[in-house]
């Protein structure tokens, strides 16, 4: 699909028959999904119901998730968790400094990263932890590095729920370490540039963690 076609598609509205044709499904299926709450209500103009690009994107997502083995009940639960999540501005903190690179994902792309593990419960946990945020019909992961590592751990056989549980503990320790370094730096080098001190603090933590892993591996 060309950029011009995408712009036209985003800008236009559809009657139910046109929406069904664009999504490659029947009108009856569109109405069934609407009754199940899988797509939001259309805009009403008199007796005419108008659907837009968000409805089309949701229908395409449903089709993709069904192809990946999700059930309609599971997709409905995912949609509920999705819609209750915080938006990207809340999670990322607009204008706040960060070294992490956010990643935009469609729900089906997220399912591909964590095959078989994208359940409503796991999605709700990711949203609650702030790993994921919502942005229209897309999801945004707060960190490319965390996304890649989490997906690798799942491929190694670790359940995503266990990855989240470990993530909670790591975050608590990381917050404590950040507080320790912030307090030390404020006391002894209050005028030092953050861009200089941040990598030094990270290097200390990485070296200590590496040595701790050495000790653990020797014990085994």
C-alpha positions as CSV (number, residue, x, y, z in Angstrom):
1,X,0.0,0.0,0.0
2,X,1.4,3.4,-1.0
3,X,1.8,6.4,1.4
4,X,-1.0,8.2,-0.5
5,X,-3.3,5.2,-0.2
6,X,-2.6,5.1,3.6
7,X,-3.4,8.8,3.9
8,X,-6.7,8.4,2.0
9,X,-7.5,5.3,4.1
10,X,-6.8,7.2,7.4
11,X,-8.9,10.2,6.4
12,X,-12.0,8.5,5.2
13,X,-15.1,7.0,6.9
14,X,-16.9,3.8,5.9
15,X,-20.4,2.5,5.9
16,X,-20.6,-0.9,7.4
17,X,-20.6,-2.7,4.0
18,X,-17.5,-0.7,2.9
19,X,-15.8,-1.4,6.2
20,X,-16.5,-5.1,5.8
21,X,-15.1,-5.1,2.2
22,X,-11.9,-3.2,3.3
23,X,-11.4,-5.7,6.2
24,X,-12.1,-8.7,4.0
25,X,-15.0,-10.0,6.2
26,X,-18.8,-10.0,6.0
27,X,-21.1,-7.4,7.3
28,X,-22.5,-10.0,9.7
29,X,-19.1,-10.5,11.2
30,X,-18.6,-6.8,11.7
31,X,-21.9,-6.6,13.5
32,X,-21.0,-9.7,15.6
33,X,-17.7,-8.1,16.6
34,X,-19.5,-4.9,17.5
35,X,-22.0,-6.8,19.7
36,X,-19.1,-8.6,21.4
37,X,-17.4,-5.3,22.1
38,X,-14.4,-6.1,20.0
39,X,-14.7,-2.8,18.1
40,X,-16.0,0.5,19.4
41,X,-19.4,2.0,18.4
42,X,-19.6,3.8,15.1
43,X,-20.4,7.5,14.7
44,X,-24.1,7.9,14.1
45,X,-25.5,10.4,11.6
46,X,-29.2,10.0,11.6
47,X,-29.8,6.3,10.7
48,X,-26.3,5.9,9.1
49,X,-23.5,4.4,11.1
50,X,-20.0,5.7,10.1
51,X,-16.8,3.7,10.8
52,X,-13.3,5.0,10.5
53,X,-9.6,3.9,10.2
54,X,-9.5,2.9,13.9
55,X,-12.3,0.4,13.3
56,X,-10.5,-0.9,10.2
57,X,-7.2,-1.3,12.1
58,X,-9.0,-3.1,15.0
59,X,-10.7,-5.5,12.5
60,X,-7.3,-6.3,10.9
61,X,-5.8,-6.8,14.3
62,X,-8.5,-9.2,15.3
63,X,-8.0,-11.2,12.0
64,X,-4.2,-11.3,12.7
65,X,-4.6,-12.5,16.3
66,X,-7.1,-15.2,15.2
67,X,-4.5,-16.4,12.7
68,X,-2.0,-16.6,15.6
69,X,-4.3,-18.9,17.6
70,X,-6.1,-16.5,19.9
71,X,-9.8,-17.0,20.6
72,X,-12.5,-14.3,20.4
73,X,-12.9,-14.5,24.1
74,X,-9.1,-14.0,24.5
75,X,-9.1,-11.1,22.1
76,X,-12.0,-9.5,23.9
77,X,-10.0,-9.8,27.2
78,X,-6.9,-8.3,25.5
79,X,-9.0,-5.4,24.1
80,X,-10.3,-4.7,27.6
81,X,-6.8,-4.6,29.1
82,X,-5.6,-2.5,26.1
83,X,-8.3,0.1,26.6
84,X,-7.7,0.3,30.4
85,X,-4.0,1.0,29.9
86,X,-2.3,4.3,30.4
87,X,-1.4,6.3,27.4
88,X,2.1,6.9,26.1
89,X,2.4,10.4,27.6
90,X,1.7,9.1,31.1
91,X,4.2,6.3,30.9
92,X,7.1,7.9,29.1
93,X,6.8,11.3,30.7
94,X,6.9,13.8,27.9
95,X,10.1,15.7,27.8
96,X,11.9,13.6,30.5
97,X,15.5,12.6,29.8
98,X,16.0,8.9,28.9
99,X,18.6,6.7,27.2
100,X,16.0,4.1,26.2
101,X,14.4,3.9,22.8
102,X,10.6,3.3,22.8
103,X,9.2,0.8,20.3
104,X,5.8,1.1,18.6
105,X,4.0,-2.2,18.1
106,X,0.7,-3.4,16.8
107,X,-1.0,-6.0,19.0
108,X,-0.2,-8.7,16.4
109,X,3.5,-7.7,16.3
110,X,3.5,-8.0,20.1
111,X,2.0,-11.5,19.8
112,X,4.8,-12.4,17.4
113,X,7.5,-11.3,19.9
114,X,5.9,-13.4,22.7
115,X,4.3,-16.3,20.9
116,X,1.6,-17.9,23.1
117,X,2.4,-15.6,26.0
118,X,0.3,-12.6,25.1
119,X,-2.6,-13.2,27.4
120,X,-5.0,-10.6,28.9
121,X,-3.3,-11.1,32.3
122,X,0.2,-10.6,31.0
123,X,-0.9,-7.6,28.9
124,X,-2.5,-6.1,32.0
125,X,0.7,-6.7,34.0
126,X,2.8,-5.1,31.3
127,X,0.6,-2.0,31.2
128,X,0.5,-1.8,35.0
129,X,4.3,-2.0,35.3
130,X,4.6,0.7,32.6
131,X,6.5,-1.6,30.1
132,X,3.7,-0.9,27.7
133,X,1.6,2.1,27.0
134,X,-1.3,2.7,24.5
135,X,-1.2,5.1,21.6
136,X,-4.4,5.0,19.6
137,X,-4.6,1.5,18.0
138,X,-0.9,0.8,18.8
139,X,1.1,-0.2,21.8
140,X,4.4,1.4,22.7
141,X,7.1,-0.5,24.7
142,X,9.2,1.8,26.8
143,X,12.5,0.2,25.9
144,X,13.9,-1.6,22.9
145,X,16.5,-3.3,25.1
146,X,13.9,-4.6,27.6
147,X,11.7,-5.8,24.7
148,X,14.5,-7.7,23.1
149,X,15.7,-9.3,26.3
150,X,12.2,-10.2,27.5
151,X,11.5,-11.9,24.2
152,X,14.8,-13.8,24.3
153,X,14.0,-15.0,27.9
154,X,10.6,-16.2,26.7
155,X,12.2,-18.1,23.8
156,X,14.6,-19.7,26.3
157,X,11.5,-21.2,28.0
158,X,10.9,-18.7,30.8
159,X,7.2,-17.8,31.2
160,X,6.4,-14.1,30.5
161,X,4.7,-14.0,33.9
162,X,8.0,-15.0,35.6
163,X,9.9,-12.4,33.5
164,X,7.5,-9.8,34.9
165,X,7.9,-11.0,38.5
166,X,11.7,-10.8,38.1
167,X,11.3,-7.4,36.6
168,X,9.4,-6.1,39.6
169,X,12.3,-7.2,41.9
170,X,14.9,-5.8,39.6
171,X,13.1,-2.4,39.4
172,X,13.0,-2.2,43.2
173,X,16.8,-2.8,43.5
174,X,17.4,-0.5,40.6
175,X,15.4,2.3,42.3
176,X,17.5,1.8,45.5
177,X,20.7,1.9,43.5
178,X,19.7,5.1,41.7
179,X,18.8,6.7,45.0
180,X,22.2,5.7,46.4
181,X,24.1,7.2,43.5
182,X,21.9,10.3,43.4
183,X,22.5,10.9,47.1
184,X,26.2,10.3,46.9
185,X,26.6,12.6,43.9
186,X,24.5,15.3,45.4
187,X,26.6,15.2,48.6
188,X,30.1,15.1,46.9
189,X,29.7,16.4,43.3
190,X,26.6,18.5,43.1
191,X,27.8,20.5,40.1
192,X,29.0,17.5,38.0
193,X,27.2,17.0,34.7
194,X,24.6,14.2,34.7
195,X,25.8,13.0,31.2
196,X,29.2,12.3,32.8
197,X,28.1,10.8,36.0
198,X,25.3,8.5,34.6
199,X,27.7,6.2,32.6
200,X,30.0,6.0,35.6
201,X,27.2,4.8,37.9
202,X,26.1,2.3,35.3
203,X,29.6,0.9,35.0
204,X,29.8,0.3,38.7
205,X,26.5,-1.5,38.7
206,X,27.4,-3.6,35.6
207,X,30.8,-4.6,37.1
208,X,29.3,-5.5,40.4
209,X,26.6,-7.5,38.8
210,X,29.1,-9.3,36.6
211,X,31.2,-10.3,39.6
212,X,28.1,-11.4,41.5
213,X,27.2,-13.6,38.5
214,X,30.7,-15.1,38.6
215,X,30.3,-16.0,42.3
216,X,26.9,-17.6,41.6
217,X,28.2,-19.6,38.7
218,X,31.2,-20.8,40.7
219,X,28.9,-22.0,43.5
220,X,27.1,-24.2,40.9
